[in-house]
Amino acid sequence: MTANEAVLEMRYNGIPEEDIEAILDACKKKGITPQNIDQELEKRGLDKVFEFEYDASESWYDQNSAASHKAPAKQGLEKDKK
């Protein structure tokens, strides 16, 4: 994740600019990752921006990747159904 992507995501989620700057400074030392950003947000009493279980995300994907994923049936527009 780039610093620009992190800034855009935090701005989109309504994080104040002064907090964004402080979070980026702290994350530059540890690495700009979704986990580090969320930790810094929580330290400041703000909601997470990347709200998912990082450790569980891979196992969830592995478990569900074997399931069949069928594309939804195409349905035409009302005018095409005549």
Residue pairs with C-beta under 8 A, 6 or more apart in sequence:
1 32
1 33
1 34
2 32
3 24
3 28
3 32
6 23
6 24
6 27
6 32
6 37
7 20
7 24
9 37
9 49
9 50
10 19
10 20
10 23
10 37
10 41
10 49
11 17
11 20
13 47
13 49
15 23
15 41
15 46
15 49
19 41
19 44
19 46
22 40
22 44
23 37
23 40
23 41
23 44
24 32
26 36
26 40
27 33
27 36
27 37
27 40
30 36
34 49
34 50
34 54
35 50
35 54
37 49
37 50
38 48
38 49
38 50
38 51
41 47
41 48
41 49
42 48
53 60
